Amino acid sequence: MKVIIISGPQNSSKTTTLKKYIKEHDQNYLGYVSESSQNKSIYYLRNVLTNEITKLMQVEDCLSNEKIGKYNILLNAFEKASETLLNQVSQFKGQDFVVVIDEVGRLELLNSGFDSLLKKLLNLNLDLILCVRDSFLEDVCKKYNFTEYKLIKV
């Protein structure tokens, strides 16, 4: 299992760096990249394999029991995305691929977001590329026991 972590401050182009990395490295990728509306009032997950978009969180009030900053989190989005990704991992079993998860941080440290998905992926010993805000890097590495990883600072 190889782990690559792209890390930097908030709004430091971690996602852009991730997208560039994917384009430059000829591998099969599964997972999700975070994207936002132009005014950053809505965040989405884009499936790397299918390009399917799932709304993840929004400023506007919604049926949500969890918030992060000013955003209301659509918790079923994490469940749907996790289920889809695990199905894709099963489909590609026996093939070489890397799993991408953009923005691992506060939610995962609070045992929410992609926390259970990450634990399952780690149990499968899959190669991972994660984007992690620099302020969460040490805690994320400790929680998921990342002792050996390649760090790309942005």
N, C-alpha and C positions, 0 to 999 in steps of 0.2 A: 504494500500500500504506500503510495506517494501522496503527500499533502503539499499543496501550494497555497499560500495565503497572500492575497493582495490586500495591503493595509495602508491606511492613511487617514487624515482627518475627514470630517464630514465635508461633502461636496468637493473632494480632491481628485475626482475622476477615477475612482476605483472601478466603477462599472464600465467606463470607457476603456480602461486598461484591460479589463477582463474580456471585453468584446474584441479588442485588438489582439490579445493573446490567442483567443479562439480562432481568429482568421489566420494568424501567422503559423499556427501549429496544426499540422495535418493529422488530426485524430478524430475519433467519434466522440461527441459530447452529448450528455443528457443533463437535464437540470433546468435551472431558472435564472434569468437575469431580471433585475428590477428596472422598471421604467416608470416615468411620471408624466402626468399631463403637463402642458406647457407652463401653467401657473402653479404647478406642484400641489394642487389641491387633491389629486388622486394619484395613487401608486398602483402599479400593475406588476404581475409576474408574467414574463414571456417565456414559454417553454422553448428551450434551445433546439429541440428536435423538430417540433411541429409548428412552432411560431404561434401557437395558441396563446391568447391573452386572457388572464384572470385578474379581475379587480381585487386588490389586496387590502387597501385602506383608503380612507377619504376624510377630508375635513368635515364635510357635511354630516349631520347627525344620521345615524342608522341604527338598526337593531344590532347592537354590539355591547358586550359586557366588558370589553377590554379596550383601553386607549394607550397610545404611546405618543407623548407630546400632545399636539393638537389633533392627531389622527385617530379616527375610530377604525378599529381593525375588524375586518370581515373574517372571523375565525374559520368559517367553513371554507374559505379560500385556501388556508394552509392545509386543511384536511384533504380537500380535492386535489391540490397540487402534490401532496405527499403520496396519495393513492396513485395518481397518474404516474409519478416518477418511479415508484416501486414496481408498477406494472411494466414500465419501459425497461427497468433494470432486469426484470425477469425475461422479457423478450430478447434482450441482448446478452443473456447469460452465455458464457463461453467465448464471447467476443471481447476485443479490447475497446474500452471506452473510459472516459473520465466524467465524473459527476461534478457539475457546477452548481454552487448555491451562492447567489449574490446577496450580500448583507446578512451575515450572521452576527448577532449582537445581543442587545438588551433583552429582547423577547426570549431568546434561547437561554440566556443566563437566568431568566425567571421561569424556566421549564415550560415555555410556551413557543409559539411560532413553529420553527422547523426542528425543535429540540428532539422530539421522538424520532423524526425522520433521520436526523443526523446520527443518532445512536444506532439505528438499524443499518444505515450505510456503513458505519464504522465496524459493526459486527460482521458485515460482508467483506471487509478488507478491500474496499474499492478505492481507486485513485480519486482524489478530490481536489477541486480548486474552490476556495472560499474567499469571499470579500468580507473583511472585518475592519470596522472602524478602529483606528489605533488606540483609542481610549478603552476599548474592550478586548484588545488583543491578548493581554496577559491572562485575563479571566477566562476567555474562551479557550485558550491553550490549556489552562489548568483543568477546566471542566471536562474537556473532551480528551485530555491526556495526550495532547500534541507535543511530543518532545523533540521529534525530528520532522522538520518541514522546511520548504524553501519559502523565503519571505521576499515578496516584491513590494517595495515601499513606493508610494506615490505621493 
